[in-house]
Amino acid sequence: MRSGNSFTWQSILAGLECFKLGYIWRVGECTQINIWNDNWIPSSHNMKVLTPRGNILVSTVDKLINPINGRWDEELIRSLFWSVDVHRILQIPIAPVREDLIAWQFNRNGLFSVKSAYHCQWSHSFGNNVQHVVASGSGATPVWWQLWNLALPSKIKIFAWRVLHGCISCFVILANKHIMNSGTCPMCQSDAEDIRHALFACSRAREVWSALGIWQQIQALMAEDRSGSVVLQEAIRREG
């Protein structure tokens, strides 16, 4: 993007780049969807298949559908793709009565919104610099969808999203960046303040969980040696 371009034009180009990060094809007649280059796998981190193409001649998604019954050709799919892609492809619903269409991946209704675009752009810009939470198992429901569907104020969801990415400015993180002289928790003065301590282990945090009547559940989640982000992830999964 050249510096001489107008602000409006720069904004349009930035919006297009953001859209490229979040668009996905919804499977219909499948004549337009390229198996290897297009975004069409909802549960994949980059919305693409992981299997390398190699010498495979099949190029469009319609070739993966049985023309007789309109369902996925499971035998062919298993012969072409790695098991993780097989599982993901077979979970995709087919709508043969409509043409392929482009949807926005980060909204359940498939419609673009500024809020979801902001989260998409933030994650793309800073995601490589923060701690990522990886969903276990190829068929696991991403914790993000469960988080956004919780009946909580938006600011709480955004805070939880930051916790899951490990980008909360605890004293330990600030001390490591030489912003603070000490990483000790300012509330209890008894331990280093990382995410686990600040949200769950600190005496003040325990008082809050106890007042809410769920301290025993939190203790159970903390029984294993988990980071604060993982403790919150498991709490969201169990709530969902």
C-alpha positions in Angstrom: 0.0 0.0 0.0 1.7 3.2 -1.2 1.9 6.1 1.3 0.5 8.5 -1.3 -2.8 6.8 -1.6 -5.8 8.5 -0.1 -7.0 7.5 3.4 -10.3 6.2 1.9 -8.5 4.0 -0.6 -6.0 2.7 2.0 -9.0 1.8 4.2 -10.7 -0.1 1.4 -7.5 -2.1 0.7 -7.1 -2.8 4.4 -10.7 -4.0 4.5 -10.1 -6.3 1.6 -7.1 -7.8 3.2 -9.0 -8.4 6.4 -11.9 -10.0 4.4 -9.4 -12.4 2.8 -8.5 -13.6 6.3 -12.1 -14.5 7.2 -14.0 -15.5 4.1 -15.0 -19.1 3.5 -16.8 -21.0 0.8 -20.1 -22.7 1.8 -20.5 -25.9 -0.2 -23.4 -25.9 -2.7 -23.0 -27.2 -6.3 -19.2 -27.0 -5.7 -18.2 -26.2 -9.3 -16.3 -23.0 -8.1 -14.5 -24.3 -5.0 -10.8 -25.3 -5.5 -9.9 -28.0 -3.1 -6.3 -27.0 -2.7 -6.4 -23.2 -2.9 -9.7 -22.0 -1.5 -11.0 -21.5 2.0 -13.7 -24.1 2.6 -12.8 -26.2 5.7 -14.4 -24.5 8.7 -12.6 -26.4 11.4 -9.1 -25.9 9.9 -6.9 -23.1 11.3 -6.4 -21.6 7.9 -9.7 -22.9 6.4 -7.8 -25.1 3.9 -7.0 -28.8 3.7 -3.7 -29.8 5.3 -3.0 -32.7 2.8 -0.4 -31.8 0.2 -1.8 -32.1 -3.4 1.1 -34.0 -4.8 0.1 -35.7 -8.0 -3.7 -35.7 -7.3 -5.6 -34.7 -10.3 -8.9 -33.9 -8.6 -9.1 -30.1 -8.2 -12.7 -29.0 -7.4 -14.9 -30.0 -4.5 -17.8 -31.2 -6.7 -15.6 -34.2 -7.7 -15.7 -35.3 -4.0 -19.5 -35.7 -4.0 -21.3 -38.8 -5.1 -23.4 -37.7 -8.1 -26.1 -40.3 -7.4 -27.0 -39.5 -3.8 -25.5 -36.0 -3.5 -23.4 -37.0 -0.4 -19.7 -37.0 0.2 -17.9 -39.8 -1.6 -16.3 -41.1 1.6 -14.3 -43.8 -0.1 -12.7 -41.4 -2.5 -12.1 -38.8 0.2 -10.4 -41.4 2.4 -8.1 -42.3 -0.5 -7.0 -38.8 -1.2 -6.7 -37.0 2.2 -5.0 -37.3 5.6 -7.3 -38.5 8.3 -7.6 -35.0 9.9 -8.9 -33.6 6.6 -11.2 -36.6 6.0 -12.9 -36.0 9.4 -13.3 -32.3 8.7 -14.6 -32.7 5.2 -17.2 -35.3 6.2 -18.6 -32.9 8.8 -19.3 -30.2 6.2 -23.0 -30.0 5.2 -23.8 -30.0 1.5 -26.5 -27.8 0.1 -26.9 -29.1 -3.5 -29.9 -26.9 -4.3 -27.9 -23.7 -4.3 -24.7 -22.4 -5.8 -21.5 -22.2 -3.8 -21.5 -19.0 -1.8 -18.9 -16.9 0.1 -19.6 -16.4 3.8 -17.8 -14.6 6.7 -16.3 -17.3 8.9 -16.3 -15.4 12.2 -20.0 -14.9 12.5 -22.4 -17.9 12.9 -24.8 -16.3 10.5 -22.1 -15.9 7.9 -22.6 -12.2 7.6 -19.7 -9.7 7.9 -19.6 -7.4 10.9 -17.1 -4.7 12.0 -16.8 -6.3 15.5 -15.8 -9.7 14.2 -13.5 -8.1 11.6 -11.7 -6.3 14.4 -11.1 -9.5 16.3 -10.0 -11.2 13.1 -7.5 -8.4 12.3 -6.2 -8.3 15.9 -5.6 -12.0 16.0 -3.8 -11.9 12.6 -1.6 -9.0 13.6 -0.7 -10.1 17.2 -1.5 -13.8 17.3 2.1 -14.9 16.6 3.4 -12.9 19.5 1.1 -14.3 22.2 0.3 -17.7 23.8 -2.1 -19.7 21.7 -4.6 -22.2 23.1 -4.8 -25.3 21.0 -8.0 -27.3 21.0 -7.4 -31.0 21.7 -8.5 -33.5 19.2 -9.3 -33.0 15.5 -13.1 -33.1 16.2 -13.1 -30.8 19.2 -15.4 -27.7 19.2 -13.2 -24.6 19.2 -13.4 -22.9 22.5 -13.9 -19.5 20.7 -17.4 -20.4 19.6 -18.3 -21.4 23.1 -16.9 -18.2 24.5 -18.8 -15.9 22.2 -22.0 -17.8 22.8 -21.9 -17.4 26.6 -24.5 -15.1 28.1 -22.0 -12.6 29.3 -21.4 -8.8 28.7 -19.2 -8.3 25.6 -16.4 -6.7 27.7 -16.1 -9.9 29.8 -15.9 -12.0 26.6 -13.2 -9.8 25.2 -11.2 -10.0 28.5 -11.6 -13.8 28.5 -10.4 -13.8 24.8 -7.3 -11.9 25.9 -6.7 -14.3 28.7 -6.9 -17.3 26.4 -4.3 -15.7 24.2 -2.1 -15.0 27.2 -2.0 -11.2 26.5 -2.9 -9.9 29.9 -0.4 -7.4 31.4 0.4 -9.2 34.6 3.3 -8.1 36.7 5.5 -11.1 35.7 5.1 -10.1 32.0 5.8 -6.4 32.7 8.8 -7.3 34.8 10.2 -9.5 32.0 9.8 -6.5 29.7 11.6 -4.3 32.2 8.5 -2.2 32.7 8.2 -3.2 36.3 10.9 -3.8 38.9 9.1 -6.7 40.5 6.8 -9.4 39.3 5.3 -9.9 42.8 1.5 -9.8 43.1 0.5 -6.4 44.4 -2.6 -7.8 46.2 -1.2 -10.6 48.3 2.5 -10.0 48.1 3.0 -13.7 48.4 3.7 -14.9 44.9 4.6 -13.9 41.3 1.6 -12.5 39.4 1.0 -14.4 36.3 -2.4 -15.1 34.7 -2.9 -18.3 36.8 -2.1 -16.4 40.0 -4.1 -13.2 39.2 -7.3 -15.0 38.2 -7.3 -18.1 40.3 -4.5 -18.6 42.9 -4.3 -15.2 44.6 -6.1 -15.0 48.0 -8.2 -12.1 46.7 -9.2 -14.2 43.6 -10.1 -17.1 45.8 -12.4 -14.9 47.9 -14.2 -13.9 44.7 -14.7 -17.5 43.5 -15.8 -18.5 47.0 -18.4 -15.7 47.1 -19.7 -16.9 43.8 -20.0 -20.4 45.2 -17.7 -22.1 42.6 -14.3 -22.2 44.3 -14.4 -26.0 44.5 -14.9 -26.3 40.8 -12.0 -23.9 40.2 -9.9 -26.0 42.6 -10.7 -29.1 40.6 -9.6 -27.3 37.4 -6.3 -26.2 39.0 -5.6 -29.7 40.4 -3.3 -30.3 37.4 -0.3 -28.1 36.6 -2.1 -25.9 34.1 -1.5 -22.4 33.0 -4.1 -19.8 33.8 -5.2 -19.7 30.1 -5.7 -23.4 30.1 -7.7 -23.3 33.4 -10.0 -20.7 31.8 -10.3 -22.8 28.6 -11.4 -25.8 30.5 -13.9 -23.8 32.5 -15.5 -22.5 29.2 -15.6 -26.0 27.7 -17.4 -27.4 30.7 -19.8 -24.5 30.8 -20.5 -25.0 27.1 
